[in-house]
Amino acid sequence: MALTTGLPARAQEKPKLRFSAVFSEQDIRAEMMQQLQAAVSDTADVEMFYGGNLFKQGTEIIAIQRGNLEMGNVAPQDIANQIPAFSILTSAYLFRDAAHLKTFFESDAGAEMKKLAEDQLGIHILGPTYFGTRQVGLRIDKEVQTPEDMSGVKLRMPGGDSWQFLGEALGANPTPMAYAEVYTGLQTGAIDGEDNPYPNIENMKFYEVMTQIVRTSHLVGYDLLVISKAAYDAMTEEEQTAFDTAADEAIAWSTEQHLAREEELGAFFEEKGLKISTPDVEAFRTNAQQMYLDSDISKDWPEGMLDKINAL
């Protein structure tokens, strides 16, 4: 009798879904996760861990594969480290903006890439978490319309071959420099410019030592909200639908907040005296994508995937 009466209680226990992210509790995406947590509270207990306190950046996928984690906000680069074909989703000028990013992950082409991650890594991608678009900031007074106009510009890029390649794809002379040294580099003229999303420019006060921002929009910044395939498959079909809907709504809210913040910062930078211009983005995109296609970077890309994404 004791066993019989205990079974229903255990059957009704909600699964615990541990979530790990490197962003802080003050991040917009933390509130995004709190919205998701509340929306699925009837069927799952989502436990939040921020700031990389549970798992460090880059280790979340392995933790999920080992059963030590159920959910994470992971960089697409981390997926590409295990699935080379996924590197196409980390390349410059692939996505035009946050709307294009969303459209892709909801498309048949997006489903194809999500299936790769599910089949090979055991993770179910709920959606992309947009956090800003990288723009070029310059200390020099130079009009930039095409990649040719970036010739000779010493553009600080993060260290690493992929980042240096991106700088070359923009037409610039990429210069590796530590993030903490960029302000002084701009101030002294050691570099002519840097590339970052608007929030980074504000946080590091780069706008104090720049004269203009060129909206090249060369890299749409995003991570991926994922859940372990095992945890997702353990849900009923109705629970999966509800979970997907809750994730979609929370991600959409987060994206809107980030876009609004970028608008606010654009006005703020102009008030500080910076010139903000939009170049021939299509010329930059054409140049960059051709450079990627002509390099070894694209050798593992799924055939025809670039054309599918461009056509969306």
Order of alpha helices (4+ residues) and beta strands (2+ residues): alpha-beta-alpha-beta-alpha-beta-alpha-alpha-alpha-beta-beta-alpha-beta-alpha-beta-alpha-beta-alpha-alpha-beta-alpha-alpha
